[in-house]
Amino acid sequence: MTDARRALGAAGEAAARAYLVRHGYRILDYNSRADGVEIDVVAAERGVVVFVEVKTRRGVSHGAAAEAVDARKCARLVRGARAWLATSRRRPRRVRFDVITCETHGDASEDAFRITHWKNAFDAGG
């Protein structure tokens, strides 16, 4: 991965975290690894632990950002979430899987992204 792509991804993840905080979420963890899976953001909203996959794109020449969250990626995220919860002291009654896409056609500054948030984008069944 190039430095430019890494920087774009980091900027998108920072924008996604800021978006979540503005919308009342509490960030519990981010860029965490569990069972070999990178978890972009773990947040809490009204007692629900929310695992968030963040996809960032500059333009759509390689497809829309949401298209990158396929069944295989969902299964990996579920595995990572289970491992994260197993090592956490949290015992939530509910867990949710969200996807946030950050798309830009310009620079990678936080306010340059068009953010779309899909709540409950998929379930633990994949």
C-alpha positions as CSV (number, residue, x, y, z in Angstrom):
1,M,0.0,0.0,0.0
2,T,1.4,3.4,-0.9
3,D,1.9,6.2,1.6
4,A,-0.8,8.2,-0.2
5,R,-3.4,5.5,0.1
6,R,-2.5,4.9,3.8
7,A,-2.8,8.6,4.5
8,L,-6.2,8.7,2.7
9,G,-7.4,5.7,4.7
10,A,-6.2,7.3,8.0
11,A,-7.9,10.6,7.1
12,G,-11.2,8.7,6.3
13,E,-11.1,6.8,9.6
14,A,-10.5,10.1,11.6
15,A,-13.4,11.7,9.7
16,A,-15.6,8.7,10.5
17,R,-14.7,8.8,14.3
18,A,-15.4,12.6,14.4
19,Y,-18.8,11.9,12.6
20,L,-19.7,9.3,15.2
21,V,-18.8,11.5,18.1
22,R,-20.9,14.4,16.7
23,H,-23.8,11.9,16.5
24,G,-23.6,10.9,20.1
25,Y,-21.4,7.8,20.0
26,R,-18.6,7.1,22.4
27,I,-15.4,5.7,20.8
28,L,-14.2,2.7,22.7
29,D,-11.3,1.6,20.5
30,Y,-10.0,2.1,17.0
31,N,-7.5,0.5,14.7
32,S,-7.5,-2.5,17.0
33,R,-6.5,-6.0,16.1
34,A,-8.3,-9.1,17.3
35,D,-7.8,-12.6,16.0
36,G,-5.8,-11.2,13.2
37,V,-8.6,-8.9,12.1
38,E,-8.2,-5.1,12.0
39,I,-11.3,-3.4,13.5
40,D,-11.5,0.2,12.4
41,V,-13.8,1.5,15.1
42,V,-15.5,0.1,18.2
43,A,-18.1,2.6,19.5
44,A,-21.0,2.6,22.0
45,E,-24.4,4.0,21.4
46,R,-27.1,3.7,24.1
47,G,-25.7,0.4,25.5
48,V,-25.1,-1.1,22.1
49,V,-21.5,-2.0,21.1
50,V,-21.1,-1.0,17.5
51,F,-18.3,-2.4,15.3
52,V,-17.7,-0.1,12.4
53,E,-16.0,-0.9,9.1
54,V,-14.7,2.3,7.5
55,K,-14.1,2.4,3.7
56,T,-12.5,5.4,2.1
57,R,-12.3,6.2,-1.6
58,R,-11.1,9.1,-3.8
59,G,-13.6,9.0,-6.7
60,V,-15.3,5.9,-7.9
61,S,-13.0,4.6,-10.6
62,H,-12.3,1.5,-8.5
63,G,-16.0,1.1,-7.5
64,A,-18.0,2.7,-4.7
65,A,-16.5,2.3,-1.2
66,A,-19.5,0.2,0.1
67,E,-18.9,-2.4,-2.6
68,A,-15.6,-3.4,-0.8
69,V,-17.6,-4.8,2.2
70,D,-18.4,-8.2,0.8
71,A,-19.5,-11.4,2.5
72,R,-15.9,-12.5,3.2
73,K,-15.1,-9.1,4.8
74,C,-18.3,-9.3,6.9
75,A,-17.3,-12.8,8.2
76,R,-13.8,-11.5,9.1
77,L,-15.3,-8.6,11.0
78,V,-17.7,-10.8,12.9
79,R,-14.7,-13.0,13.9
80,G,-12.7,-10.0,15.0
81,A,-15.6,-8.6,17.0
82,R,-16.1,-11.9,18.8
83,A,-12.4,-12.0,19.7
84,W,-12.5,-8.3,20.7
85,L,-15.4,-8.9,23.0
86,A,-13.8,-12.0,24.5
87,T,-10.8,-10.0,25.7
88,S,-12.9,-7.0,26.7
89,R,-14.7,-6.5,30.0
90,R,-17.8,-5.4,28.2
91,R,-20.7,-7.7,28.1
92,P,-23.2,-5.9,25.9
93,R,-26.7,-7.1,25.5
94,R,-26.6,-6.0,21.8
95,V,-23.9,-5.8,19.2
96,R,-24.3,-4.1,15.9
97,F,-22.2,-3.9,12.7
98,D,-22.2,-0.6,10.8
99,V,-20.4,0.5,7.7
100,I,-19.2,4.1,7.1
101,T,-18.0,5.2,3.7
102,C,-15.9,8.3,3.2
103,E,-15.7,9.5,-0.3
104,T,-13.8,12.5,-1.7
105,H,-12.9,13.8,-5.1
106,G,-10.5,16.4,-3.6
107,D,-8.1,16.4,-0.7
108,A,-8.2,14.1,2.3
109,S,-9.0,16.8,4.9
110,E,-11.7,15.7,7.4
111,D,-14.3,18.1,6.0
112,A,-13.7,17.1,2.4
113,F,-15.4,13.7,2.8
114,R,-19.0,12.8,1.9
115,I,-19.8,10.4,4.7
116,T,-22.6,7.8,4.5
117,H,-23.4,5.7,7.5
118,W,-25.2,2.4,7.2
119,K,-26.4,1.3,10.6
120,N,-26.9,-2.4,11.1
121,A,-25.3,-3.0,7.7
122,F,-25.1,-6.8,8.3
123,D,-25.5,-9.2,11.1
124,A,-23.3,-11.8,12.8
125,G,-24.6,-14.4,10.3
126,G,-22.5,-12.6,7.7
